[in-house]
Amino acid sequence: MNIPTKKFINGFELPVYGLGTWQMGGRWEADYSNDEIEKIAIQTAIDKGIIHIDTAESYGDGHSEELIGEVLKSNDRKKLFISSKVSANNQGYDELIKSCNDSLKRLGTDYIDLYMLHRYPLPGTPIEETMRAMNYLVSKGKVRNIGVCNMSINRLKEVQKHTEYPIVCNQVHYSLVCREIVDKGVLEYCQDNGIAIVAWGPLQKGELEESDMLKELAGKYNKTQYQIAINWLISQKNVVTIPKTTHTEHLDENLGALGWTLEEGDIKILTEKFPGQKLVSERVPLDYEADVEV
Ligand SMILES: NC(=O)c1ccc[n+]([C@@H]2O[C@H](COP(=O)([O-])OP(=O)(O)OC[C@H]3O[C@@H](n4cnc5c(N)ncnc54)[C@H](OP(=O)(O)O)[C@@H]3O)[C@@H](O)[C@H]2O)c1
């Protein structure tokens, strides 16, 4: 399947759908028990046309990156787009460069397409220092693009002050339920400045299934509720998404969200009237300090 892309600042381009890998290879510690299933899931995603694979040094304490590295060995690296993240506690100049080198080693590649601050640096590490390291990594060709995660407008502006290269994305919790980035103006700021919103947690596991509004729209379009939820996200300016799945049937279902569009009126209803909207992420709110995902 040819996954459509969106273009952002300086011609930066991302497919509307990529693969998330949080909990592949473990949560905060490495878990090797599902390695084979997870490598197959990553390979299957690639075979089905997914090129953007999202990971982080903290996922499974690096094991998520190792799994991707294993899969990369039998694929054409140049055709893939790998994004990873440096944790908040590794954002001093030397630590950040070491983190990136360690990620490169685990991924078995000599560049990362998109390297993001997983959080804003911890107090005590000036953002100037963090961004000096990020700038250095781009200048050395180890990182192709710089992005951030979970940042409010104020922090995003602070980061932008110290980067020599454009901040191409803000990876944030955004779904039919979680509207924090709309409420805090982050979506609009990113849309106005050519910054990609990479929506994580798009499926809001356990909360979308019971929605009568989604059930009704699923019936109208002959789609599933998750397909409606994903289509609603990617129908919005500058928004792309990275659902995680290790199941081929789930992947097929999710990819069925592409290639068609909800009518304007239905997008408006979902945007304005979807019940149970939350204005703060229950998992990682904007500007959250610690490296914790739930
Ligand atoms: N920057 C950050 O701070 C941050 C925070 C959180 C996440 N992320 C990134 O964003 C990615 C996506 O977020 P997420 O993984 O938290 O949430 P998600 O993609 O919304 O949900 C993943 C969950 O949904 C299940 N699932 C996927 N497709 C399904 C389907 N069609 N039917 C039923 N269940 C389905 C998956 O299980 P199966 O595997 O069993 O299908 C998994 O349990 C992460 O993997 C990670 O790469 C970034």
The ligand as an SDF file (V2000), in Angstrom:
LIG
                    3D

 48 52  0  0  0  0  0  0  0  0999 V2000
    6.3710   10.7430   22.6670 N   0  0  0  0  0  0  0  0  0  0  0  0
    5.7210   10.1710   23.6520 C   0  0  0  0  0  0  0  0  0  0  0  0
    5.7820   10.6110   24.8180 O   0  0  0  0  0  0  0  0  0  0  0  0
    4.8850    8.9570   23.3690 C   0  0  0  0  0  0  0  0  0  0  0  0
    3.9990    8.4710   24.3400 C   0  0  0  0  0  0  0  0  0  0  0  0
    3.2600    7.3360   24.0510 C   0  0  0  0  0  0  0  0  0  0  0  0
    3.3950    6.7140   22.8180 C   0  0  0  0  0  0  0  0  0  0  0  0
    4.2910    7.1780   21.8880 N   0  0  0  0  0  0  0  0  0  0  0  0
    4.4650    6.5300   20.5630 C   0  0  0  0  0  0  0  0  0  0  0  0
    3.1810    6.4750   19.9360 O   0  0  0  0  0  0  0  0  0  0  0  0
    2.8650    5.1240   19.5960 C   0  0  0  0  0  0  0  0  0  0  0  0
    1.3600    4.9190   19.6580 C   0  0  0  0  0  0  0  0  0  0  0  0
    0.8600    5.1280   20.9620 O   0  0  0  0  0  0  0  0  0  0  0  0
    0.4300    3.9210   21.9280 P   0  0  0  0  0  0  0  0  0  0  0  0
    1.1290    2.6930   21.5090 O   0  0  0  0  0  0  0  0  0  0  0  0
    0.6350    4.3550   23.3070 O   0  0  0  0  0  0  0  0  0  0  0  0
   -1.1430    3.8280   21.6980 O   0  0  0  0  0  0  0  0  0  0  0  0
   -2.0660    3.3400   20.4830 P   0  0  0  0  0  0  0  0  0  0  0  0
   -1.2930    3.1800   19.2350 O   0  0  0  0  0  0  0  0  0  0  0  0
   -3.2270    4.2580   20.4670 O   0  0  0  0  0  0  0  0  0  0  0  0
   -2.6090    1.9640   20.9990 O   0  0  0  0  0  0  0  0  0  0  0  0
   -1.8450    0.7970   21.0030 C   0  0  0  0  0  0  0  0  0  0  0  0
   -2.7180   -0.3100   21.5810 C   0  0  0  0  0  0  0  0  0  0  0  0
   -3.8440   -0.5180   20.7430 O   0  0  0  0  0  0  0  0  0  0  0  0
   -3.8750   -1.8850   20.2970 C   0  0  0  0  0  0  0  0  0  0  0  0
   -4.3830   -1.8770   18.9230 N   0  0  0  0  0  0  0  0  0  0  0  0
   -3.7810   -1.3780   17.8120 C   0  0  0  0  0  0  0  0  0  0  0  0
   -4.6020   -1.4880   16.7500 N   0  0  0  0  0  0  0  0  0  0  0  0
   -5.7410   -2.0890   17.2030 C   0  0  0  0  0  0  0  0  0  0  0  0
   -6.9430   -2.4900   16.5850 C   0  0  0  0  0  0  0  0  0  0  0  0
   -7.1650   -2.2880   15.2950 N   0  0  0  0  0  0  0  0  0  0  0  0
   -7.8880   -3.0980   17.3610 N   0  0  0  0  0  0  0  0  0  0  0  0
   -7.6790   -3.3070   18.6840 C   0  0  0  0  0  0  0  0  0  0  0  0
   -6.5570   -2.9350   19.3340 N   0  0  0  0  0  0  0  0  0  0  0  0
   -5.6010   -2.3280   18.5880 C   0  0  0  0  0  0  0  0  0  0  0  0
   -2.4620   -2.3970   20.4490 C   0  0  0  0  0  0  0  0  0  0  0  0
   -2.4790   -3.7710   20.7440 O   0  0  0  0  0  0  0  0  0  0  0  0
   -1.9500   -4.8970   19.7170 P   0  0  0  0  0  0  0  0  0  0  0  0
   -0.4670   -4.7160   19.6100 O   0  0  0  0  0  0  0  0  0  0  0  0
   -2.3530   -6.1370   20.4130 O   0  0  0  0  0  0  0  0  0  0  0  0
   -2.6660   -4.6680   18.4160 O   0  0  0  0  0  0  0  0  0  0  0  0
   -1.9890   -1.6240   21.6830 C   0  0  0  0  0  0  0  0  0  0  0  0
   -2.4490   -2.2460   22.8650 O   0  0  0  0  0  0  0  0  0  0  0  0
    3.6820    4.3230   20.6310 C   0  0  0  0  0  0  0  0  0  0  0  0
    3.7840    2.9640   20.2820 O   0  0  0  0  0  0  0  0  0  0  0  0
    4.9730    5.0930   20.6490 C   0  0  0  0  0  0  0  0  0  0  0  0
    5.7730    4.7580   19.5200 O   0  0  0  0  0  0  0  0  0  0  0  0
    5.0190    8.3070   22.1500 C   0  0  0  0  0  0  0  0  0  0  0  0
  1  2  1  0
  2  3  2  0
  2  4  1  0
  4  5  1  0
  4 48  2  0
  5  6  2  0
  6  7  1  0
  7  8  2  0
  8  9  1  0
  8 48  1  0
  9 10  1  0
  9 46  1  0
 10 11  1  0
 11 12  1  0
 11 44  1  0
 12 13  1  0
 13 14  1  0
 14 15  2  0
 14 16  1  0
 14 17  1  0
 17 18  1  0
 18 19  2  0
 18 20  1  0
 18 21  1  0
 21 22  1  0
 22 23  1  0
 23 24  1  0
 23 42  1  0
 24 25  1  0
 25 26  1  0
 25 36  1  0
 26 27  1  0
 26 35  1  0
 27 28  2  0
 28 29  1  0
 29 30  1  0
 29 35  2  0
 30 31  1  0
 30 32  2  0
 32 33  1  0
 33 34  2  0
 34 35  1  0
 36 37  1  0
 36 42  1  0
 37 38  1  0
 38 39  2  0
 38 40  1  0
 38 41  1  0
 42 43  1  0
 44 45  1  0
 44 46  1  0
 46 47  1  0
M  CHG  2   8   1  16  -1
M  END
$$$$
